[in-house]
Amino acid sequence: MPDVSPSEHPLLYRALKTAWLDLPSQAFRLRPAETYLSVLLWANCTKVFCEANRQRCAGEFVLETAQVAAKWKVRSEGKNHAGIHGLPLHGDDELAIEEAATELESLIIEVRRR
Amino acid sequence: MPSTPTIEFMFADEWLAESEDLPLSAGRRVYDPLGNATRERVRRAVSCYHGEDWGLLSPKGVKAAVHTAIYHKHKRQVKGLIVYTDNVCDLASTLLQESRARLKKTSRSTVQRTLNNSAILERILQKLDLMLQEEDEPDFLNKPNEFANNKFRGFIQSAYTHHVGQSPIPAIAPDGDGGVVAEWKSGQSIVRLIVAPNDGGKTYIYRKGNQESAIDHNPSGLLLAQRLTSIFGD
């Protein structure tokens, strides 16, 4: 899959769970079956329409593509879907997992709530 | 048990126990005799800042915790209480800005500088109880399972029987797979307790301070208390 161009898609949107509003770093760690972190390339979501096809979506964390791409690979995974690759997998080195989650949390530039 | 409804407010990490501006008095305990549905309504009514749980107070916001014991026998009065607390929250928000400077001059007898450990513990466990009432999603478990719930509860209860220094009130969230995570954060300083959903998973403490980031692979309540003290100060 091709890399996402920061000039074409300057922002990435991480669809968020309500529980992550209190603890944003939770949104940035891979779960057991995941090999990359899913993000959206655009998010024209409303209360009744979710770009991520989630039944319950609390909004999005917005990150700048260039900042994320400076540290990890951001690859297109579909029309409106991209993946942040290179994050430590679930069960891997705990310090690396926590550091990555902390760093990605620090890159949030906006919290869009719904 | 209070004879009239009392409200506690938190400014930054300080408790305003009494104020000449706010005709309120504060107790240390938060009674919770009402049913969950009513409690949730009260919680929403008294949350001056959206989206936060009343038991865990935002360090940057105004929060109110209402002693509702007096209403236990007269539940129809709860609606009135909600309106009342809404109004008081509005008043508190207005007063917050002008109160900050004056607060610093207020005597120690009127301002509780820190919540005591038992009060924080009570709020953490209330938050955990609320999480246990959440509905799971097909791809995300909002409820910690029994293993994680018991283990987390044990760590927290043990930690708060020890000295935890000036640690902030933690945020708590499910990991989506039955486990639970707590995070104490102030500026760039972080302590996280990760509790796996089963014995095969990894349960650990992560800490990040000015000089170090490290993992403790064999956490305990005592170790958690020590990490909180070392990261956030005595």
Chai-1 contact restraints between the chains, C-beta under 6 A:
chainA,res_idxA,chainB,res_idxB,connection_type,confidence,min_distance_angstrom,max_distance_angstrom,comment,restraint_id
A,A19,B,A173,contact,1.0,0.0,6.0,A-B,restraint_1
A,A19,B,P174,contact,1.0,0.0,6.0,A-B,restraint_2
A,L21,B,G51,contact,1.0,0.0,6.0,A-B,restraint_3
A,D22,B,A171,contact,1.0,0.0,6.0,A-B,restraint_4
A,D22,B,A173,contact,1.0,0.0,6.0,A-B,restraint_5
A,L23,B,A171,contact,1.0,0.0,6.0,A-B,restraint_6
A,L23,B,A173,contact,1.0,0.0,6.0,A-B,restraint_7
A,L23,B,E183,contact,1.0,0.0,6.0,A-B,restraint_8
A,Q26,B,A173,contact,1.0,0.0,6.0,A-B,restraint_9
A,R31,B,G176,contact,1.0,0.0,6.0,A-B,restraint_10
A,R56,B,E137,contact,1.0,0.0,6.0,A-B,restraint_11
A,E94,B,Y204,contact,1.0,0.0,6.0,A-B,restraint_12
A,E94,B,I215,contact,1.0,0.0,6.0,A-B,restraint_13
A,L95,B,I215,contact,1.0,0.0,6.0,A-B,restraint_14
A,E98,B,Y206,contact,1.0,0.0,6.0,A-B,restraint_15
